[in-house]
Amino acid sequence: MIAEGKAKASDFPAENETGFKTANADFIDKVSFDAQKTNDYLTHFAIGLKGKQKSLAAKSSSNSVGVGSKLTLINATNFQKQK
């Protein structure tokens, strides 16, 4: 497009532009967030999987609900009756 005269080089990002904002802590939780290292942000919180931990729910049926740090399996029919 530049060679054809339809656009100028200045219309495009510089070659070294990644498209990511620089890391910042401007969020309500004041924890630094780097969009290129999203999992690093998540490790700052007490909840959620860390490192190589895997969800137990992935190995269980689709009728499971996580409760705290334990996994409780429920029958969908019984769950609806309890509402």
The first five atom37 places (N, CA, C, CB, O) and aatype in JSON, in Angstrom:
{
  "aatype": [12, 9, 0, 6, 7, 11, 0, 11, 0, 15, 3, 13, 14, 0, 6, 2, 6, 16, 7, 13, 11, 16, 0, 2, 0, 3, 13, 9, 3, 11, 19, 15, 13, 3, 0, 5, 11, 16, 2, 3, 18, 10, 16, 8, 13, 0, 9, 7, 10, 11, 7, 11, 5, 11, 15, 10, 0, 0, 11, 15, 15, 15, 2, 15, 19, 7, 19, 7, 15, 11, 10, 16, 10, 9, 2, 0, 16, 2, 13, 5, 11, 5, 11],
  "atom_mask": [
    [1, 1, 1, 1, 1],
    [1, 1, 1, 1, 1],
    [1, 1, 1, 1, 1],
    [1, 1, 1, 1, 1],
    [1, 1, 1, 0, 1],
    [1, 1, 1, 1, 1],
    [1, 1, 1, 1, 1],
    [1, 1, 1, 1, 1],
    [1, 1, 1, 1, 1],
    [1, 1, 1, 1, 1],
    [1, 1, 1, 1, 1],
    [1, 1, 1, 1, 1],
    [1, 1, 1, 1, 1],
    [1, 1, 1, 1, 1],
    [1, 1, 1, 1, 1],
    [1, 1, 1, 1, 1],
    [1, 1, 1, 1, 1],
    [1, 1, 1, 1, 1],
    [1, 1, 1, 0, 1],
    [1, 1, 1, 1, 1],
    [1, 1, 1, 1, 1],
    [1, 1, 1, 1, 1],
    [1, 1, 1, 1, 1],
    [1, 1, 1, 1, 1],
    [1, 1, 1, 1, 1],
    [1, 1, 1, 1, 1],
    [1, 1, 1, 1, 1],
    [1, 1, 1, 1, 1],
    [1, 1, 1, 1, 1],
    [1, 1, 1, 1, 1],
    [1, 1, 1, 1, 1],
    [1, 1, 1, 1, 1],
    [1, 1, 1, 1, 1],
    [1, 1, 1, 1, 1],
    [1, 1, 1, 1, 1],
    [1, 1, 1, 1, 1],
    [1, 1, 1, 1, 1],
    [1, 1, 1, 1, 1],
    [1, 1, 1, 1, 1],
    [1, 1, 1, 1, 1],
    [1, 1, 1, 1, 1],
    [1, 1, 1, 1, 1],
    [1, 1, 1, 1, 1],
    [1, 1, 1, 1, 1],
    [1, 1, 1, 1, 1],
    [1, 1, 1, 1, 1],
    [1, 1, 1, 1, 1],
    [1, 1, 1, 0, 1],
    [1, 1, 1, 1, 1],
    [1, 1, 1, 1, 1],
    [1, 1, 1, 0, 1],
    [1, 1, 1, 1, 1],
    [1, 1, 1, 1, 1],
    [1, 1, 1, 1, 1],
    [1, 1, 1, 1, 1],
    [1, 1, 1, 1, 1],
    [1, 1, 1, 1, 1],
    [1, 1, 1, 1, 1],
    [1, 1, 1, 1, 1],
    [1, 1, 1, 1, 1],
    [1, 1, 1, 1, 1],
    [1, 1, 1, 1, 1],
    [1, 1, 1, 1, 1],
    [1, 1, 1, 1, 1],
    [1, 1, 1, 1, 1],
    [1, 1, 1, 0, 1],
    [1, 1, 1, 1, 1],
    [1, 1, 1, 0, 1],
    [1, 1, 1, 1, 1],
    [1, 1, 1, 1, 1],
    [1, 1, 1, 1, 1],
    [1, 1, 1, 1, 1],
    [1, 1, 1, 1, 1],
    [1, 1, 1, 1, 1],
    [1, 1, 1, 1, 1],
    [1, 1, 1, 1, 1],
    [1, 1, 1, 1, 1],
    [1, 1, 1, 1, 1],
    [1, 1, 1, 1, 1],
    [1, 1, 1, 1, 1],
    [1, 1, 1, 1, 1],
    [1, 1, 1, 1, 1],
    [1, 1, 1, 1, 1]
  ],
  "atom_positions": [
    [[0.82, -1.18, 0.0], [0.0, 0.0, 0.0], [0.87, 1.25, 0.0], [-0.94, -0.01, 1.2], [0.55, 2.25, -0.65]],
    [[1.98, 1.19, 0.74], [2.88, 2.34, 0.77], [3.49, 2.54, -0.61], [3.99, 2.15, 1.84], [3.55, 3.66, -1.11]],
    [[3.95, 1.44, -1.22], [4.57, 1.51, -2.55], [3.59, 2.04, -3.59], [5.08, 0.14, -2.97], [3.99, 2.7, -4.55]],
    [[2.3, 1.74, -3.41], [1.27, 2.2, -4.35], [0.82, 3.63, -4.06], [0.07, 1.26, -4.31], [0.04, 4.21, -4.82]],
    [[1.31, 4.2, -2.95], [0.94, 5.56, -2.61], [-0.42, 5.67, -1.93], [0.0, 0.0, 0.0], [-0.95, 6.77, -1.78]],
    [[-0.99, 4.53, -1.51], [-2.31, 4.55, -0.87], [-2.21, 4.79, 0.64], [-3.03, 3.23, -1.13], [-3.21, 5.09, 1.29]],
    [[-1.01, 4.66, 1.19], [-0.81, 4.87, 2.62], [0.6, 5.37, 2.86], [-1.09, 3.58, 3.43], [1.49, 5.18, 2.02]],
    [[0.8, 6.0, 4.01], [2.13, 6.45, 4.4], [2.68, 5.5, 5.46], [2.09, 7.93, 4.94], [1.92, 4.86, 6.18]],
    [[3.99, 5.4, 5.55], [4.62, 4.55, 6.56], [4.17, 4.96, 7.96], [6.15, 4.61, 6.44], [4.04, 4.12, 8.84]],
    [[3.94, 6.24, 8.16], [3.52, 6.73, 9.48], [2.1, 6.3, 9.85], [3.61, 8.25, 9.5], [1.68, 6.45, 11.0]],
    [[1.35, 5.75, 8.88], [0.01, 5.25, 9.15], [0.03, 3.91, 9.89], [-0.76, 5.1, 7.85], [-1.0, 3.46, 10.39]],
    [[1.21, 3.28, 9.95], [1.35, 1.96, 10.54], [2.23, 2.01, 11.78], [1.93, 0.98, 9.52], [3.07, 2.9, 11.92]],
    [[2.04, 1.05, 12.69], [2.9, 1.02, 13.89], [4.36, 0.79, 13.51], [2.42, -0.07, 14.86], [4.66, 0.21, 12.47]],
    [[5.26, 1.25, 14.37], [6.69, 1.03, 14.15], [6.98, -0.47, 14.19], [7.53, 1.78, 15.22], [6.22, -1.24, 14.78]],
    [[8.07, -0.89, 13.57], [8.43, -2.31, 13.51], [8.61, -2.93, 14.89], [9.7, -2.49, 12.7], [8.33, -4.12, 15.07]],
    [[9.06, -2.15, 15.85], [9.27, -2.69, 17.19], [8.02, -2.63, 18.07], [10.4, -1.95, 17.86], [8.09, -2.99, 19.24]],
    [[6.91, -2.2, 17.54], [5.65, -2.1, 18.28], [5.06, -3.5, 18.48], [4.64, -1.18, 17.55], [4.88, -4.24, 17.51]],
    [[4.76, -3.86, 19.73], [4.2, -5.18, 20.02], [2.68, -5.19, 20.04], [4.72, -5.69, 21.35], [2.05, -6.23, 19.84]],
    [[2.08, -4.03, 20.28], [0.63, -3.98, 20.4], [0.16, -4.13, 21.84], [0.0, 0.0, 0.0], [-1.03, -3.99, 22.12]],
    [[1.08, -4.42, 22.75], [0.75, -4.55, 24.16], [1.11, -3.27, 24.91], [1.48, -5.76, 24.78], [2.13, -2.64, 24.62]],
    [[0.27, -2.88, 25.86], [0.6, -1.76, 26.73], [1.69, -2.21, 27.7], [-0.66, -1.25, 27.51], [1.85, -3.41, 27.94]],
    [[2.43, -1.27, 28.24], [3.44, -1.61, 29.23], [2.75, -2.05, 30.52], [4.39, -0.42, 29.5], [1.62, -1.66, 30.79]],
    [[3.43, -2.86, 31.3], [2.88, -3.34, 32.57], [2.55, -2.16, 33.46], [3.86, -4.31, 33.28], [3.29, -1.17, 33.5]],
    [[1.43, -2.27, 34.19], [1.06, -1.19, 35.11], [0.24, -1.73, 36.27], [0.27, -0.09, 34.37], [-0.29, -2.84, 36.2]],
    [[0.14, -0.96, 37.32], [-0.64, -1.34, 38.51], [-1.79, -0.36, 38.72], [0.27, -1.38, 39.76], [-2.13, -0.05, 39.85]],
    [[-2.38, 0.11, 37.64], [-3.45, 1.1, 37.71], [-4.83, 0.49, 37.96], [-3.48, 1.89, 36.44], [-5.84, 1.18, 37.84]],
    [[-4.87, -0.78, 38.31], [-6.15, -1.43, 38.54], [-6.6, -1.22, 39.98], [-6.06, -2.94, 38.23], [-5.82, -0.77, 40.82]],
    [[-7.83, -1.54, 40.27], [-8.39, -1.34, 41.6], [-7.64, -2.16, 42.65], [-9.87, -1.72, 41.62], [-7.57, -1.75, 43.81]],
    [[-7.05, -3.31, 42.26], [-6.34, -4.15, 43.22], [-4.87, -3.76, 43.37], [-6.43, -5.6, 42.8], [-4.17, -4.32, 44.21]],
    [[-4.4, -2.81, 42.58], [-3.03, -2.29, 42.63], [-1.96, -3.35, 42.37], [-2.78, -1.66, 43.99], [-0.79, -3.16, 42.72]],
    [[-2.34, -4.47, 41.74], [-1.39, -5.52, 41.37], [-0.96, -5.25, 39.94], [-2.01, -6.96, 41.52], [-1.79, -5.03, 39.07]],
    [[0.34, -5.28, 39.7], [0.87, -5.0, 38.37], [0.38, -6.05, 37.37], [2.41, -4.96, 38.39], [0.41, -7.24, 37.66]],
    [[-0.06, -5.6, 36.21], [-0.54, -6.5, 35.16], [0.28, -6.29, 33.9], [-2.04, -6.26, 34.87], [0.4, -5.17, 33.4]],
    [[0.85, -7.37, 33.39], [1.59, -7.37, 32.14], [0.84, -8.27, 31.17], [3.09, -7.84, 32.33], [0.78, -9.48, 31.4]],
    [[0.27, -7.73, 30.12], [-0.56, -8.49, 29.19], [0.21, -9.62, 28.5], [-1.14, -7.57, 28.14], [-0.41, -10.53, 27.95]],
    [[1.53, -9.57, 28.52], [2.32, -10.65, 27.93], [2.6, -11.76, 28.94], [3.63, -10.1, 27.37], [3.13, -12.81, 28.58]],
    [[2.26, -11.52, 30.21], [2.48, -12.51, 31.27], [1.23, -12.57, 32.16], [3.75, -12.16, 32.12], [1.31, -12.3, 33.36]],
    [[0.1, -12.92, 31.58], [-1.17, -12.88, 32.31], [-1.2, -13.82, 33.51], [-2.3, -13.23, 31.37], [-1.79, -13.47, 34.53]],
    [[-0.6, -14.98, 33.43], [-0.63, -15.91, 34.55], [0.15, -15.39, 35.74], [-0.07, -17.26, 34.13], [-0.17, -15.73, 36.88]],
    [[1.17, -14.56, 35.52], [1.91, -13.96, 36.63], [0.99, -13.09, 37.48], [3.1, -13.12, 36.1], [1.11, -13.05, 38.7]],
    [[0.07, -12.4, 36.84], [-0.91, -11.57, 37.55], [-1.79, -12.44, 38.46], [-1.79, -10.78, 36.54], [-2.06, -12.09, 39.61]],
    [[-2.22, -13.57, 37.93], [-3.13, -14.43, 38.67], [-2.48, -15.07, 39.89], [-3.66, -15.51, 37.77], [-3.18, -15.41, 40.85]],
    [[-1.17, -15.23, 39.89], [-0.49, -15.85, 41.03], [-0.49, -14.95, 42.26], [0.95, -16.2, 40.65], [-0.17, -15.42, 43.35]],
    [[-0.85, -13.7, 42.13], [-0.87, -12.77, 43.26], [-2.11, -12.93, 44.15], [-0.8, -11.36, 42.75], [-2.21, -12.28, 45.19]],
    [[-3.03, -13.78, 43.76], [-4.27, -13.93, 44.49], [-4.34, -15.28, 45.19], [-5.46, -13.76, 43.56], [-3.8, -16.27, 44.69]],
    [[-5.01, -15.32, 46.33], [-5.11, -16.54, 47.13], [-5.93, -17.62, 46.43], [-5.72, -16.23, 48.49], [-5.67, -18.81, 46.61]],
    [[-6.91, -17.23, 45.64], [-7.76, -18.21, 44.96], [-7.18, -18.55, 43.6], [-9.2, -17.69, 44.83], [-6.36, -17.8, 43.06]],
    [[-7.61, -19.65, 43.04], [-7.21, -20.04, 41.69], [-6.05, -21.01, 41.68], [0.0, 0.0, 0.0], [-5.33, -21.16, 42.67]],
    [[-5.88, -21.66, 40.55], [-4.81, -22.63, 40.38], [-3.47, -21.93, 40.25], [-5.06, -23.52, 39.16], [-3.4, -20.84, 39.67]],
    [[-2.42, -22.53, 40.78], [-1.08, -21.96, 40.73], [-0.13, -22.94, 40.04], [-0.57, -21.61, 42.14], [-0.24, -24.15, 40.22]],
    [[0.79, -22.41, 39.27], [1.82, -23.24, 38.65], [1.26, -24.37, 37.82], [0.0, 0.0, 0.0], [0.51, -24.15, 36.87]],
    [[1.62, -25.59, 38.18], [1.19, -26.76, 37.41], [-0.03, -27.45, 38.01], [2.32, -27.74, 37.3], [-0.34, -28.58, 37.64]],
    [[-0.72, -26.79, 38.95], [-1.93, -27.37, 39.53], [-2.97, -27.55, 38.44], [-2.48, -26.48, 40.68], [-3.04, -26.77, 37.49]],
    [[-3.78, -28.59, 38.59], [-4.85, -28.84, 37.63], [-6.18, -28.93, 38.36], [-4.59, -30.13, 36.82], [-6.24, -29.34, 39.52]],
    [[-7.22, -28.55, 37.69], [-8.56, -28.58, 38.25], [-9.04, -30.0, 38.41], [-9.52, -27.78, 37.39], [-8.9, -30.81, 37.49]],
    [[-9.61, -30.31, 39.56], [-10.22, -31.62, 39.76], [-11.48, -31.75, 38.92], [-10.55, -31.84, 41.25], [-11.85, -32.85, 38.52]],
    [[-12.13, -30.64, 38.65], [-13.38, -30.64, 37.88], [-13.15, -31.18, 36.47], [-13.96, -29.23, 37.81], [-14.06, -31.77, 35.88]],
    [[-11.97, -31.0, 35.94], [-11.68, -31.47, 34.59], [-11.74, -32.99, 34.51], [-10.31, -30.99, 34.14], [-11.99, -33.55, 33.44]],
    [[-11.53, -33.67, 35.64], [-11.54, -35.13, 35.67], [-12.9, -35.67, 36.09], [-10.47, -35.64, 36.61], [-13.13, -36.88, 35.99]],
    [[-13.8, -34.82, 36.56], [-15.08, -35.29, 37.06], [-16.17, -35.07, 36.02], [-15.44, -34.57, 38.36], [-15.91, -34.64, 34.9]],
    [[-17.39, -35.37, 36.41], [-18.52, -35.22, 35.49], [-18.86, -33.76, 35.29], [-19.74, -35.98, 36.0], [-18.35, -32.9, 36.01]],
    [[-19.71, -33.46, 34.33], [-20.11, -32.08, 34.07], [-21.11, -31.59, 35.11], [-20.72, -31.96, 32.67], [-21.47, -30.42, 35.12]],
    [[-21.57, -32.48, 36.0], [-22.51, -32.09, 37.05], [-21.79, -31.81, 38.35], [-23.56, -33.18, 37.25], [-22.29, -32.17, 39.42]],
    [[-20.64, -31.18, 38.3], [-19.88, -30.92, 39.52], [-19.84, -29.42, 39.81], [-18.47, -31.49, 39.41], [-19.89, -28.59, 38.91]],
    [[-19.74, -29.12, 41.08], [-19.66, -27.73, 41.5], [-18.5, -27.62, 42.49], [-21.0, -27.24, 42.14], [-18.45, -28.38, 43.46]],
    [[-17.58, -26.7, 42.26], [-16.48, -26.51, 43.19], [-16.97, -25.75, 44.41], [0.0, 0.0, 0.0], [-17.65, -24.73, 44.28]],
    [[-16.63, -26.23, 45.59], [-17.02, -25.58, 46.83], [-15.77, -25.39, 47.66], [-18.11, -26.39, 47.61], [-15.2, -26.37, 48.15]],
    [[-15.33, -24.14, 47.81], [-14.1, -23.9, 48.55], [-12.94, -24.61, 47.89], [0.0, 0.0, 0.0], [-12.77, -24.52, 46.67]],
    [[-12.15, -25.32, 48.68], [-11.02, -26.04, 48.1], [-11.37, -27.5, 47.83], [-9.82, -25.96, 49.04], [-10.52, -28.27, 47.41]],
    [[-12.64, -27.88, 48.07], [-13.07, -29.26, 47.83], [-14.01, -29.29, 46.64], [-13.76, -29.85, 49.08], [-14.6, -28.27, 46.27]],
    [[-14.14, -30.46, 46.06], [-15.04, -30.62, 44.92], [-16.21, -31.47, 45.36], [-14.31, -31.25, 43.7], [-16.02, -32.58, 45.84]],
    [[-17.4, -30.96, 45.2], [-18.6, -31.69, 45.58], [-19.34, -32.1, 44.33], [-19.5, -30.84, 46.5], [-19.71, -31.26, 43.51]],
    [[-19.56, -33.4, 44.17], [-20.31, -33.89, 43.03], [-21.79, -33.91, 43.4], [-19.83, -35.31, 42.6], [-22.16, -34.34, 44.49]],
    [[-22.62, -33.44, 42.5], [-24.05, -33.42, 42.77], [-24.78, -34.01, 41.59], [-24.54, -31.99, 43.06], [-24.27, -34.04, 40.47]],
    [[-25.96, -34.47, 41.85], [-26.84, -34.95, 40.8], [-27.68, -33.76, 40.35], [-27.74, -36.16, 41.28], [-28.3, -33.11, 41.19]],
    [[-27.7, -33.46, 39.07], [-28.39, -32.28, 38.57], [-29.87, -32.28, 38.95], [-28.26, -32.19, 37.06], [-30.43, -31.22, 39.24]],
    [[-30.51, -33.45, 38.96], [-31.93, -33.54, 39.31], [-32.13, -33.16, 40.78], [-32.47, -34.96, 39.05], [-33.04, -32.39, 41.09]],
    [[-31.29, -33.69, 41.67], [-31.41, -33.35, 43.09], [-31.12, -31.89, 43.33], [-30.46, -34.21, 43.92], [-31.75, -31.28, 44.2]],
    [[-30.2, -31.32, 42.6], [-29.85, -29.91, 42.75], [-31.05, -29.03, 42.43], [-28.67, -29.54, 41.84], [-31.32, -28.05, 43.14]],
    [[-31.78, -29.36, 41.37], [-32.94, -28.56, 40.99], [-34.04, -28.66, 42.04], [-33.46, -29.01, 39.62], [-34.74, -27.68, 42.28]],
    [[-34.21, -29.82, 42.66], [-35.24, -29.98, 43.69], [-34.93, -29.15, 44.94], [-35.37, -31.45, 44.07], [-35.85, -28.73, 45.64]],
    [[-33.64, -28.91, 45.21], [-33.26, -28.19, 46.42], [-33.46, -26.69, 46.29], [-31.82, -28.49, 46.76], [-33.44, -25.99, 47.31]],
    [[-33.64, -26.17, 45.12], [-33.76, -24.72, 44.92], [-34.97, -24.14, 45.61], [-33.83, -24.39, 43.45], [-35.2, -22.93, 45.54]]
  ]
}
